[in-house]
Amino acid sequence: MHEFSAACSIVDTAVEAAKSNNATKVSIVNVEVGEFTFLVPEQLVFNFEIASRNSILEGAELRIKTVKGRLLCNDCRFEGESQIDPNIPNQIAVFAPMKCPKCGGSSTKITGGKDFVITSIEAEIAESTAG
């Protein structure tokens, strides 16, 4: 349940941020999810719906932007976006070791796309009662 743990983290962080800004209801949570988190967007949305129940996020929309993974090749020094090997079936390609798109070497290091980050939250804010 990798996605459930991530969804709980998103909910906890968003609730804390919303409450610290006097939000009464959150309508949208925008997140960027790196390709190498191996989070499945559909499963993350499903688990977010469960994790947000009975909170100010209940019913909020989780919008996910996928961020491409980045690699550094130790052989040819290529650094850039990862590419799926077209010779590997789609079902396992994302879990296969990433080969360098330039030289085909497998001595690569992941340099980006390992994180998931809340980029913004849209919420209703309680009106101030100055008096």
C-alpha positions in Angstrom: 0.0 0.0 0.0 2.7 2.5 -1.1 0.0 4.8 -2.4 -1.9 4.8 0.9 1.1 5.9 2.9 1.8 8.7 0.3 -1.9 9.7 0.4 -1.8 9.9 4.2 1.3 12.1 4.0 -0.4 14.4 1.5 -3.5 14.7 3.7 -1.6 15.4 6.9 0.5 18.1 5.3 -2.4 19.7 3.5 -4.6 19.7 6.6 -1.8 21.3 8.6 -1.2 24.0 5.9 -4.9 24.6 5.5 -5.6 25.0 9.2 -2.5 27.3 9.7 -4.1 29.6 7.1 -7.6 29.5 8.6 -9.1 27.4 5.9 -12.4 25.8 6.5 -12.7 23.6 3.5 -10.1 22.4 0.9 -11.3 22.0 -2.7 -8.2 21.1 -4.6 -4.7 19.8 -3.7 -2.1 20.0 -6.5 0.9 17.7 -6.3 3.9 16.9 -8.5 4.8 13.2 -8.5 8.1 12.0 -9.7 8.3 9.1 -12.1 10.7 7.2 -9.8 8.4 7.3 -6.8 6.6 4.5 -8.6 3.3 5.9 -7.4 0.3 5.0 -9.6 -1.8 8.1 -10.1 -5.1 6.4 -10.1 -4.3 4.5 -6.9 -3.0 7.7 -5.3 -6.3 9.4 -6.0 -8.3 6.5 -4.7 -6.3 6.3 -1.5 -6.4 10.1 -1.1 -10.2 9.9 -1.1 -10.1 7.3 1.7 -7.4 9.1 3.7 -9.2 12.5 3.5 -12.5 11.3 4.9 -13.7 13.2 8.0 -11.3 16.0 7.4 -11.5 19.4 5.8 -10.1 17.7 2.7 -13.0 15.3 2.3 -14.3 15.7 -1.2 -11.3 17.7 -2.4 -9.9 16.9 -5.8 -6.3 15.6 -6.0 -4.6 16.9 -9.2 -1.4 15.1 -10.1 1.3 16.3 -12.4 3.8 13.6 -13.3 7.5 14.7 -13.3 9.8 12.8 -15.6 12.7 10.9 -14.0 16.3 12.1 -14.7 19.4 10.0 -15.0 23.2 10.5 -14.9 25.1 7.9 -16.9 28.4 6.9 -15.2 29.7 5.6 -18.6 29.1 8.5 -21.1 28.2 11.2 -18.6 24.8 11.8 -20.2 22.4 13.6 -17.9 18.8 14.1 -18.8 15.3 12.6 -18.9 14.9 8.8 -18.6 13.3 6.9 -21.4 11.4 3.7 -21.3 13.1 0.9 -23.2 10.7 0.0 -26.0 11.9 -3.6 -26.0 10.5 -4.2 -22.4 6.7 -4.8 -22.0 4.9 -1.8 -20.7 3.7 -3.7 -17.5 7.3 -4.0 -16.2 9.1 -1.2 -18.0 8.7 1.3 -15.2 10.2 -1.1 -12.7 13.1 -2.2 -14.9 16.6 -0.6 -14.4 16.8 2.5 -16.5 19.4 2.3 -19.3 21.1 5.4 -20.6 19.2 6.7 -23.6 22.5 7.9 -25.2 24.9 4.9 -24.9 22.6 2.1 -23.7 24.7 1.6 -20.5 23.0 0.5 -17.3 25.4 2.2 -14.9 23.1 5.1 -14.2 22.2 7.1 -11.2 18.8 8.7 -10.6 19.1 12.5 -10.3 15.5 13.5 -10.4 11.9 12.3 -10.2 12.1 10.6 -6.8 9.9 13.1 -4.9 6.3 14.0 -4.5 5.5 17.5 -3.5 2.3 19.5 -2.8 2.6 22.5 -5.1 -0.6 24.4 -4.1 -3.8 24.0 -2.2 -7.1 25.7 -3.0 -9.3 26.3 0.0 -12.1 28.4 1.5 -10.7 30.8 4.2 -12.7 31.7 7.3 -13.6 35.4 7.4 -11.8 37.4 10.1 -14.0 38.8 12.8 -12.1 41.9 13.7 -13.8 43.9 16.4 
